[in-house]
Amino acid sequence: MIRLRVREIARAKGLTQGGLSRKANIDVKTLRRILRNPTEIVTTETLDKLATALNVDASLLIESDPPLPKTIEVGQVEEEDDAIDDEE
């Protein structure tokens, strides 16, 4: 399962809900939903707004629970690309 780390990062940066909502240009109700439920489905646009407002890379806002490997071998990527091409 993917979990958002918005609360932790915003807290570490000293931002309130209202402050982050304004800075990210996101409705405060939307932000509250994300903060209350870190597995909330969000758009990439919302994720980008939050990352920009928090001044962090978007990848820092996401974590796998349970943790999964963070890297793969280059050969695995090529094999996966070929598999996707074969499906078309």
LINUR-V526263 format. One record per pair of residues at least 24 apart in sequence whose ideal C-beta (glycine too) atoms are under 10 Angstrom apart, sorted by sequence separation. I is the first residue (numbers start at 1). J is the second residue. If there is no record, write none. Layout:
i=I j=J
i=I j=J
This chain:
i=7 j=31
i=11 j=35
i=24 j=48
i=25 j=49
i=26 j=50
i=38 j=62
i=6 j=31
i=10 j=35
i=24 j=49
i=38 j=63
i=23 j=49
i=24 j=50
i=39 j=65
i=7 j=34
i=23 j=50
i=24 j=51
i=25 j=52
i=26 j=53
i=34 j=61
i=38 j=65
i=6 j=34
i=7 j=35
i=24 j=52
i=25 j=53
i=6 j=35
i=7 j=36
i=20 j=49
i=21 j=50
i=23 j=52
i=24 j=53
i=4 j=34
i=8 j=38
i=20 j=50
i=23 j=53
i=24 j=54
i=4 j=35
i=7 j=38
i=22 j=53
i=23 j=54
i=6 j=38
i=21 j=53
i=23 j=55
i=4 j=37
i=5 j=38
i=20 j=53
i=3 j=37
i=4 j=38
i=6 j=40
i=19 j=53
i=20 j=54
i=3 j=38
i=4 j=39
i=2 j=38
i=3 j=39
i=4 j=40
i=6 j=42
i=1 j=38
i=2 j=39
i=3 j=40
i=4 j=41
i=1 j=39
i=4 j=42
i=15 j=53
i=2 j=41
i=15 j=54
i=6 j=46
i=10 j=50
i=13 j=53
i=6 j=47
i=9 j=50
i=13 j=54
i=4 j=46
i=9 j=51
i=12 j=54
i=13 j=55
i=4 j=47
i=10 j=53
i=13 j=56
i=6 j=50
i=10 j=54
i=12 j=56
i=6 j=51
i=9 j=54
i=4 j=50
i=9 j=55
i=6 j=53
i=9 j=56
i=6 j=54
i=5 j=54
i=5 j=56
i=9 j=60
i=10 j=61
i=8 j=60
i=9 j=61
i=8 j=61
i=5 j=60
i=6 j=61
i=8 j=63
i=5 j=61
i=6 j=62
i=4 j=61
i=5 j=62
i=3 j=61
i=4 j=62
i=5 j=63
i=3 j=62
i=4 j=63
i=2 j=62
i=3 j=63
i=2 j=63
i=3 j=64
i=1 j=63
i=2 j=64
i=3 j=65
i=1 j=64
i=2 j=65
i=1 j=65
i=1 j=66
i=2 j=68
